[in-house]
Each structure stands twice: as structure tokens, then as C-alpha cells.
Amino acid sequence: MPKKHIPTVLDIQDEEEKIIGHIQTVAAKIARSVLEGKGFRMVVNCLEDAGQKVFHIHYHFLAGPYLKRHPG
């Protein structure tokens, strides 16, 4: 989660490109260390209709048994 307040992906501006890129890089490091090569889905909910409850951009990792119960 970035320190700079970005409510949704719709609020990302050109000047946040470096922050968003950094988030992706950190997410990849986390996935490699925690999930150890297993498949996962990374989700960003955007607005209430999509289930966003916390209005500060953040990512969800979905992996393991969850993926089998909730396919693509």
C-alpha cells in the first residue's frame, strides 16, 4: 500500500507511475518468497460495485484452495 493516498486505480495519475511500478515489484518479491512458485491471482478492487471497502489502493493475493473454489 503506498504512503501517498490514492483512493482507486481510477485516481492514478502519470506522476504515480514510479509508485505503481514499485508496488508491482514488491508484490512480485512477496509472491516469490511466500507462494514459492505456486500460482496466484493479484486483484485490485475498484469502487464499491467491485467490492472495494477500503478507499486506498491496495492489492489482494488469491492463492491455494481459494483459486480452486473460485475459478477465473
Backbone as JSON Lines, residues from 0, in Angstrom:
{"i":0,"aa":"M","n":[0.86,-1.17,0.0],"ca":[0.0,0.0,0.0],"c":[0.91,1.23,0.0]}
{"i":1,"aa":"P","n":[0.71,2.12,-0.95],"ca":[1.57,3.31,-0.98],"c":[1.25,4.29,0.15]}
{"i":2,"aa":"K","n":[2.26,5.02,0.6],"ca":[2.05,6.04,1.63],"c":[1.22,7.2,1.07]}
{"i":3,"aa":"K","n":[1.41,7.49,-0.21],"ca":[0.61,8.55,-0.84],"c":[-0.81,8.04,-1.01]}
{"i":4,"aa":"H","n":[-1.77,8.85,-0.63],"ca":[-3.17,8.42,-0.72],"c":[-3.63,8.41,-2.17]}
{"i":5,"aa":"I","n":[-3.94,7.22,-2.66],"ca":[-4.53,7.03,-3.99],"c":[-5.78,6.19,-3.74]}
{"i":6,"aa":"P","n":[-6.98,6.77,-3.82],"ca":[-8.2,6.04,-3.46],"c":[-8.5,4.81,-4.31]}
{"i":7,"aa":"T","n":[-8.37,4.91,-5.62],"ca":[-8.71,3.8,-6.52],"c":[-7.74,3.82,-7.7]}
{"i":8,"aa":"V","n":[-7.76,2.76,-8.5],"ca":[-6.92,2.75,-9.71],"c":[-7.34,3.85,-10.68]}
{"i":9,"aa":"L","n":[-8.58,4.29,-10.59],"ca":[-9.04,5.38,-11.46],"c":[-8.39,6.71,-11.1]}
{"i":10,"aa":"D","n":[-7.82,6.78,-9.9],"ca":[-7.19,8.02,-9.44],"c":[-5.69,8.06,-9.7]}
{"i":11,"aa":"I","n":[-5.14,7.02,-10.31],"ca":[-3.71,7.0,-10.61],"c":[-3.41,8.03,-11.7]}
{"i":12,"aa":"Q","n":[-2.43,8.86,-11.44],"ca":[-2.01,9.89,-12.39],"c":[-0.64,9.51,-12.94]}
{"i":13,"aa":"D","n":[-0.23,10.16,-14.04],"ca":[1.06,9.88,-14.67],"c":[2.21,9.95,-13.66]}
{"i":14,"aa":"E","n":[2.15,10.91,-12.74],"ca":[3.25,11.09,-11.79],"c":[3.34,9.95,-10.76]}
{"i":15,"aa":"E","n":[2.32,9.09,-10.68],"ca":[2.36,7.94,-9.77],"c":[2.95,6.69,-10.44]}
{"i":16,"aa":"E","n":[3.39,6.79,-11.66],"ca":[3.9,5.62,-12.39],"c":[5.01,4.92,-11.61]}
{"i":17,"aa":"K","n":[5.91,5.69,-11.02],"ca":[7.02,5.1,-10.26],"c":[6.49,4.35,-9.02]}
{"i":18,"aa":"I","n":[5.53,4.93,-8.33],"ca":[4.95,4.28,-7.14],"c":[4.26,2.98,-7.54]}
{"i":19,"aa":"I","n":[3.45,3.01,-8.57],"ca":[2.72,1.81,-9.02],"c":[3.7,0.74,-9.49]}
{"i":20,"aa":"G","n":[4.74,1.13,-10.2],"ca":[5.76,0.18,-10.61],"c":[6.45,-0.45,-9.42]}
{"i":21,"aa":"H","n":[6.72,0.35,-8.4],"ca":[7.35,-0.16,-7.18],"c":[6.43,-1.16,-6.48]}
{"i":22,"aa":"I","n":[5.14,-0.85,-6.44],"ca":[4.17,-1.78,-5.83],"c":[4.21,-3.12,-6.54]}
{"i":23,"aa":"Q","n":[4.24,-3.11,-7.85],"ca":[4.28,-4.35,-8.64],"c":[5.56,-5.14,-8.33]}
{"i":24,"aa":"T","n":[6.68,-4.44,-8.23],"ca":[7.95,-5.1,-7.94],"c":[7.93,-5.74,-6.55]}
{"i":25,"aa":"V","n":[7.43,-5.02,-5.57],"ca":[7.33,-5.56,-4.21],"c":[6.35,-6.73,-4.17]}
{"i":26,"aa":"A","n":[5.25,-6.61,-4.89],"ca":[4.28,-7.71,-4.94],"c":[4.92,-8.98,-5.52]}
{"i":27,"aa":"A","n":[5.75,-8.82,-6.55],"ca":[6.44,-9.98,-7.13],"c":[7.39,-10.61,-6.12]}
{"i":28,"aa":"K","n":[8.11,-9.79,-5.36],"ca":[9.03,-10.31,-4.33],"c":[8.25,-11.07,-3.26]}
{"i":29,"aa":"I","n":[7.14,-10.52,-2.83],"ca":[6.31,-11.18,-1.82],"c":[5.81,-12.51,-2.36]}
{"i":30,"aa":"A","n":[5.29,-12.5,-3.58],"ca":[4.76,-13.73,-4.18],"c":[5.84,-14.8,-4.29]}
{"i":31,"aa":"R","n":[7.04,-14.41,-4.72],"ca":[8.13,-15.39,-4.85],"c":[8.5,-15.99,-3.5]}
{"i":32,"aa":"S","n":[8.58,-15.15,-2.47],"ca":[9.02,-15.65,-1.17],"c":[7.93,-16.4,-0.41]}
{"i":33,"aa":"V","n":[6.71,-15.94,-0.51],"ca":[5.62,-16.55,0.26],"c":[4.97,-17.71,-0.49]}
{"i":34,"aa":"L","n":[4.73,-17.53,-1.77],"ca":[3.99,-18.54,-2.53],"c":[4.9,-19.58,-3.19]}
{"i":35,"aa":"E","n":[6.19,-19.33,-3.19],"ca":[7.19,-20.31,-3.63],"c":[6.87,-20.94,-4.99]}
{"i":36,"aa":"G","n":[6.57,-20.11,-5.98],"ca":[6.36,-20.61,-7.32],"c":[4.97,-21.15,-7.62]}
{"i":37,"aa":"K","n":[4.08,-21.11,-6.64],"ca":[2.71,-21.58,-6.88],"c":[1.91,-20.46,-7.54]}
{"i":38,"aa":"G","n":[0.89,-20.84,-8.27],"ca":[0.06,-19.86,-8.96],"c":[-0.74,-18.99,-8.01]}
{"i":39,"aa":"F","n":[-1.05,-17.82,-8.46],"ca":[-1.84,-16.88,-7.65],"c":[-2.51,-15.89,-8.57]}
{"i":40,"aa":"R","n":[-3.44,-15.16,-8.01],"ca":[-4.1,-14.07,-8.7],"c":[-3.89,-12.83,-7.83]}
{"i":41,"aa":"M","n":[-3.58,-11.7,-8.45],"ca":[-3.44,-10.45,-7.72],"c":[-4.58,-9.55,-8.17]}
{"i":42,"aa":"V","n":[-5.37,-9.1,-7.23],"ca":[-6.6,-8.37,-7.55],"c":[-6.58,-6.98,-6.91]}
{"i":43,"aa":"V","n":[-7.07,-6.01,-7.65],"ca":[-7.29,-4.67,-7.13],"c":[-8.76,-4.34,-7.37]}
{"i":44,"aa":"N","n":[-9.53,-4.25,-6.31],"ca":[-10.94,-3.87,-6.46],"c":[-11.02,-2.37,-6.69]}
{"i":45,"aa":"C","n":[-11.94,-1.95,-7.56],"ca":[-12.08,-0.54,-7.87],"c":[-13.55,-0.13,-7.75]}
{"i":46,"aa":"L","n":[-13.84,0.65,-6.75],"ca":[-15.16,1.19,-6.42],"c":[-16.05,0.14,-5.74]}
{"i":47,"aa":"E","n":[-17.11,0.61,-5.14],"ca":[-17.99,-0.24,-4.33],"c":[-18.62,-1.38,-5.13]}
{"i":48,"aa":"D","n":[-19.0,-1.12,-6.38],"ca":[-19.62,-2.17,-7.19],"c":[-18.71,-3.38,-7.37]}
{"i":49,"aa":"A","n":[-17.4,-3.17,-7.27],"ca":[-16.43,-4.25,-7.42],"c":[-16.0,-4.82,-6.07]}
{"i":50,"aa":"G","n":[-16.57,-4.3,-4.99],"ca":[-16.25,-4.82,-3.66],"c":[-15.2,-4.03,-2.91]}
{"i":51,"aa":"Q","n":[-14.82,-2.86,-3.42],"ca":[-13.83,-2.06,-2.7],"c":[-14.45,-1.5,-1.43]}
{"i":52,"aa":"K","n":[-13.84,-1.8,-0.3],"ca":[-14.31,-1.32,1.0],"c":[-13.36,-0.28,1.59]}
{"i":53,"aa":"V","n":[-12.09,-0.43,1.3],"ca":[-11.06,0.48,1.79],"c":[-10.63,1.35,0.61]}
{"i":54,"aa":"F","n":[-10.86,2.63,0.71],"ca":[-10.57,3.51,-0.42],"c":[-9.16,4.09,-0.33]}
{"i":55,"aa":"H","n":[-8.23,3.17,-0.45],"ca":[-6.8,3.43,-0.58],"c":[-6.28,2.25,-1.38]}
{"i":56,"aa":"I","n":[-5.71,2.52,-2.56],"ca":[-5.33,1.44,-3.46],"c":[-4.5,0.38,-2.72]}
{"i":57,"aa":"H","n":[-4.88,-0.86,-2.88],"ca":[-4.17,-1.98,-2.27],"c":[-4.46,-3.24,-3.08]}
{"i":58,"aa":"Y","n":[-3.66,-4.26,-2.86],"ca":[-3.74,-5.47,-3.66],"c":[-4.11,-6.66,-2.79]}
{"i":59,"aa":"H","n":[-4.81,-7.61,-3.39],"ca":[-5.16,-8.87,-2.73],"c":[-4.48,-10.0,-3.49]}
{"i":60,"aa":"F","n":[-3.82,-10.89,-2.75],"ca":[-3.26,-12.1,-3.35],"c":[-4.25,-13.23,-3.09]}
{"i":61,"aa":"L","n":[-4.67,-13.9,-4.13],"ca":[-5.56,-15.05,-4.01],"c":[-4.77,-16.26,-4.47]}
{"i":62,"aa":"A","n":[-4.69,-17.27,-3.61],"ca":[-3.89,-18.44,-3.94],"c":[-4.41,-19.66,-3.2]}
{"i":63,"aa":"G","n":[-3.88,-20.79,-3.58],"ca":[-4.2,-22.04,-2.9],"c":[-5.63,-22.49,-3.13]}
{"i":64,"aa":"P","n":[-6.26,-23.05,-2.08],"ca":[-7.61,-23.6,-2.22],"c":[-8.64,-22.58,-2.73]}
{"i":65,"aa":"Y","n":[-8.43,-21.29,-2.43],"ca":[-9.37,-20.26,-2.88],"c":[-9.54,-20.31,-4.4]}
{"i":66,"aa":"L","n":[-8.43,-20.48,-5.12],"ca":[-8.5,-20.49,-6.59],"c":[-9.29,-21.67,-7.13]}
{"i":67,"aa":"K","n":[-9.23,-22.78,-6.44],"ca":[-9.99,-23.95,-6.87],"c":[-11.49,-23.75,-6.67]}
{"i":68,"aa":"R","n":[-11.86,-23.02,-5.61],"ca":[-13.28,-22.76,-5.32],"c":[-13.84,-21.63,-6.18]}
{"i":69,"aa":"H","n":[-12.96,-20.72,-6.63],"ca":[-13.39,-19.54,-7.38],"c":[-12.59,-19.43,-8.67]}
{"i":70,"aa":"P","n":[-12.84,-20.26,-9.65],"ca":[-12.06,-20.22,-10.89],"c":[-12.28,-18.91,-11.66]}
{"i":71,"aa":"G","n":[-11.23,-18.5,-12.39],"ca":[-11.16,-17.31,-13.23],"c":[-12.4,-16.6,-13.44]}
